[in-house]
């Protein structure tokens, strides 16, 4: 009878934006002889090093960094693509004798890796538009009855007023010929023996808000305006993920003369704080941490934090 080989736990360093995740992750990777694997949906784009606060070249020299800047802004990163790539990088780190240190704050990415996610093909826009039109024309009750012929499991669990999810289920079933519930049931399993230890940086909201403002000013000083100017000069589809990064629209308004630099910074800081608020809500309700640190990470606090994390990595179970 074969046994599942023991694998070193993967360390997940998570938290809202500007909480100090990257600084903690690189110090942990250096201390644990590890590699840092990106779990941020915007830091995968090479065009936005400054605006997405990617690790600096100095940080990257301290430990290997993977999945940072690996996509062009003209490409569409997806949750399914990232999950496959992250699992491959975890295996590569283990093969090289390194600890895998996952770092990021994109809840959808983290949930996809930790819990799995259905790899549903994209739905053509015309099918999605048809779903919306049918829902409006038929009304919730009749639309749900129609969905029941395509996907009874989803129809039975949704309320007639839940138009967005009903339309999504109808569009998936129509476009793929397979019920959304069937796609969701076929979630890819994690490789045998893989386990995670989850560290959550969760500074108080006022501390987080101050850090967001301080960091965006630093981005401006580091060349964020020129970075966005180069990106916009490519005239890419505004619907691409990279074009929706916080700061692109705001700095674009400044470059076009529609806002002062002061107003641009204010708008970007407000947008980032709103994003951080959404992240905090997600982490509070949907992320089970093994160690929660209610503070902004600073390098001076590493000696206090590291023994707790090392003990966590050595704890069997989970």
C-alpha positions in Angstrom: 0.0 0.0 0.0 1.5 3.3 -1.1 1.6 6.3 1.2 1.3 10.0 0.4 4.8 11.5 0.6 5.4 14.1 3.3 5.5 17.6 1.9 6.7 20.8 3.6 3.7 23.1 4.2 3.2 26.1 1.9 3.3 29.4 3.9 0.6 31.8 2.8 1.3 35.5 3.7 -2.0 37.4 3.1 -3.6 40.7 4.0 -5.1 43.9 2.6 -3.1 46.2 0.4 -0.2 48.2 2.0 -0.1 45.9 5.1 3.5 45.0 4.6 3.0 41.5 3.1 5.8 41.7 0.6 8.3 42.8 3.2 7.4 40.0 5.5 7.3 37.4 2.7 10.8 38.3 1.5 12.3 38.1 5.1 10.6 34.8 5.6 11.9 33.5 2.3 15.4 34.5 3.3 15.1 33.0 6.7 13.5 29.7 5.5 15.6 29.3 2.3 12.4 29.9 0.4 10.9 31.3 -2.8 8.2 34.0 -2.9 5.3 33.2 -5.2 3.0 36.0 -6.2 -0.8 35.8 -5.3 -1.7 39.4 -6.5 -3.7 39.7 -9.6 -2.1 43.0 -10.7 1.5 42.2 -9.8 1.5 39.5 -12.6 1.8 42.3 -15.2 5.2 43.5 -16.2 4.0 46.9 -17.3 3.0 48.0 -13.8 5.9 47.4 -11.4 5.7 50.8 -9.6 1.9 51.2 -9.6 1.2 47.7 -8.2 4.0 48.0 -5.6 5.9 44.9 -6.9 8.9 43.8 -4.8 12.0 45.9 -5.6 15.1 44.5 -7.4 16.8 44.5 -4.0 14.0 42.4 -2.5 14.2 40.0 -5.5 18.0 39.6 -4.9 17.3 38.4 -1.4 15.2 35.4 -2.5 13.7 34.0 -5.7 10.4 35.7 -6.7 8.0 33.9 -9.0 4.9 34.9 -11.0 5.8 38.6 -10.8 5.6 40.6 -14.0 5.2 37.5 -16.1 2.3 38.7 -18.3 2.2 41.6 -20.8 -0.6 44.1 -20.2 -2.2 43.0 -23.5 -2.8 39.5 -21.9 -5.6 38.5 -19.7 -4.6 36.7 -16.6 -7.2 34.4 -15.2 -7.8 32.6 -11.9 -7.5 29.2 -13.5 -4.2 30.2 -15.2 -2.8 31.6 -12.0 -3.8 28.5 -9.9 -2.1 26.2 -12.4 1.0 28.3 -12.5 1.1 28.7 -8.7 0.9 25.0 -8.1 3.7 24.5 -10.6 5.9 27.0 -8.8 5.2 25.4 -5.5 6.4 22.1 -6.9 9.4 23.7 -8.5 10.4 25.3 -5.1 10.0 22.0 -3.3 12.1 20.3 -6.0 14.8 22.9 -5.5 14.7 22.3 -1.7 13.1 25.6 -1.0 10.1 26.6 1.1 7.2 28.0 -0.9 6.1 31.4 0.5 2.9 32.5 -1.2 2.2 36.3 -0.9 -0.8 38.3 -2.0 -4.1 39.9 -1.2 -6.3 38.8 -4.1 -9.1 36.9 -2.4 -10.3 35.1 -5.5 -6.8 33.8 -6.2 -6.3 32.6 -2.6 -9.6 30.9 -2.5 -9.0 29.2 -5.8 -5.8 27.7 -4.6 -6.9 26.8 -1.1 -10.4 25.6 -1.9 -10.4 25.0 -5.7 -12.3 26.7 -8.4 -14.2 25.5 -11.5 -12.4 26.0 -14.8 -15.4 27.4 -16.7 -14.7 28.5 -20.3 -15.4 32.2 -21.1 -19.0 33.0 -22.1 -19.3 35.0 -25.3 -20.7 38.5 -24.7 -23.6 37.9 -27.1 -24.8 35.0 -24.9 -24.5 37.0 -21.7 -26.4 39.8 -23.4 -29.1 37.4 -24.4 -29.4 36.1 -20.9 -29.9 39.6 -19.6 -32.5 40.4 -22.2 -34.4 37.2 -21.5 -34.4 37.9 -17.7 -35.8 41.4 -18.3 -38.5 40.1 -20.7 -39.6 37.0 -18.8 -39.2 38.2 -15.2 -37.4 36.3 -12.5 -39.9 33.5 -11.9 -40.3 32.5 -15.6 -36.6 32.9 -16.2 -35.8 30.6 -13.3 -38.3 28.0 -14.7 -36.5 28.2 -18.0 -33.1 27.8 -16.3 -34.5 24.7 -14.5 -34.6 22.8 -17.8 -30.9 23.6 -18.3 -29.6 23.5 -14.7 -32.1 22.3 -12.1 -29.6 22.3 -9.2 -28.7 25.9 -9.7 -32.3 27.0 -10.4 -33.5 25.3 -7.2 -31.0 27.1 -4.9 -31.4 30.6 -6.3 -34.1 33.1 -5.6 -36.0 34.5 -8.6 -34.7 38.0 -7.7 -31.1 36.9 -7.9 -30.9 38.1 -11.5 -27.1 38.2 -11.8 -26.5 34.6 -10.7 -29.5 33.3 -12.7 -28.3 35.0 -15.8 -24.8 33.7 -15.3 -26.1 30.1 -14.9 -28.2 30.4 -18.0 -25.4 31.8 -20.1 -22.9 29.1 -19.0 -25.3 26.3 -19.7 -26.2 27.8 -23.1 -22.6 28.6 -24.1 -20.9 25.4 -22.9 -23.8 22.8 -23.1 -23.0 21.9 -19.5 -24.8 23.1 -16.4 -23.0 25.6 -14.1 -23.6 23.2 -11.2 -21.7 20.5 -13.1 -18.8 22.8 -13.7 -18.7 23.7 -10.1 -18.8 20.1 -9.0 -15.7 19.3 -11.0 -13.3 21.4 -8.9 -9.7 20.2 -9.5 -8.2 18.7 -6.3 -5.0 19.8 -4.7 -2.0 17.5 -5.2 -1.7 14.8 -2.5 0.1 15.8 0.6 -0.1 19.6 0.0 -1.0 21.7 3.0 -0.9 25.4 3.9 -0.1 27.6 6.9 -1.9 30.9 6.7 -0.5 34.1 8.2 -2.8 37.2 8.0 -1.5 40.7 8.4 -4.5 42.8 9.5 -3.5 46.2 10.7 -6.1 48.5 12.3 -8.1 50.5 9.7 -6.5 53.9 10.5 -3.0 52.5 10.2 -4.0 50.9 6.9 -5.4 54.1 5.6 -2.3 56.1 6.5 -0.1 53.4 4.9 -2.1 53.6 1.6 -1.6 57.3 1.3 2.0 57.2 2.2 2.6 54.4 -0.4 0.9 56.2 -3.2 2.9 59.3 -2.7 6.0 57.1 -2.8 4.7 55.6 -6.1 4.4 59.0 -7.6 8.0 59.8 -6.6 9.2 56.5 -8.0 7.8 57.2 -11.5 4.2 55.9 -11.5 3.1 58.8 -13.8 5.7 57.8 -16.5 4.8 54.2 -16.1 1.1 54.8 -16.8 2.0 57.1 -19.7 3.9 54.3 -21.3 1.0 51.9 -20.7 -1.6 54.3 -22.1 0.6 55.0 -25.2 0.0 51.4 -26.2 -3.7 52.1 -26.7 -4.8 48.8 -25.3 -8.4 47.7 -24.8 -9.6 49.5 -21.6 -11.4 46.3 -20.6 -8.1 44.4 -20.1 -7.3 43.6 -16.4 -4.1 45.6 -16.4 -5.9 48.7 -17.6 -8.2 48.5 -14.5 -5.4 48.6 -12.0 -6.0 51.3 -9.4 -4.2 54.5 -10.4 -4.3 53.9 -14.2 -7.6 55.8 -14.7 -6.7 58.5 -12.1 -3.2 59.2 -13.5 -4.7 59.0 -17.0 -6.9 61.9 -16.1 -3.9 63.9 -15.0 -2.0 63.1 -18.2 -4.9 64.3 -20.3 -5.1 67.6 -18.3 -8.5 66.7 -16.7 -7.1 66.7 -13.1 -4.3 68.2 -11.1 -1.6 65.9 -9.7 -3.0 66.7 -6.2 -6.5 65.6 -7.2 -5.1 62.5 -8.9 -3.4 61.4 -5.7 -6.5 62.1 -3.7 -8.7 60.1 -6.1 -6.2 57.2 -6.2 -5.9 57.1 -2.4 -9.7 57.0 -2.0 -10.0 54.2 -4.6 -7.2 52.2 -2.9 -8.8 52.7 0.6 -12.1 51.5 -0.8 -10.4 48.4 -2.2 -8.6 47.8 1.1 -12.0 48.0 2.9 -13.4 45.3 0.6 -10.3 43.2 1.2 -10.6 43.5 4.9 -14.2 42.3 4.7 -13.2 39.3 2.7 -10.4 38.3 5.0 -12.5 38.8 8.1 -15.3 36.5 6.8 -13.8 34.2 4.3 -10.1 33.6 5.2 -9.2 31.2 8.0 -5.9 32.3 9.4 -3.6 30.1 11.5 -1.8 33.2 12.7 -3.3 36.7 12.7 -1.1 39.8 13.2 -3.1 42.9 14.0 -0.4 45.3 13.0 1.4 46.8 10.0 4.5 44.7 9.4 7.8 46.5 9.9 11.3 44.9 9.6 12.0 45.7 13.3 9.2 43.3 14.3 10.5 40.3 12.4 12.4 38.8 15.3 9.2 38.7 17.3 7.1 37.3 14.5 9.5 34.7 13.1 9.5 32.2 16.0 5.7 32.0 15.9 5.7 31.3 12.1 8.5 28.8 12.4 6.6 26.9 15.1 3.5 27.0 12.9 5.4 25.5 10.0 6.6 22.6 12.3 3.1 21.9 13.7 1.7 18.7 12.2 -1.9 18.3 11.2 -4.2 20.8 9.5 
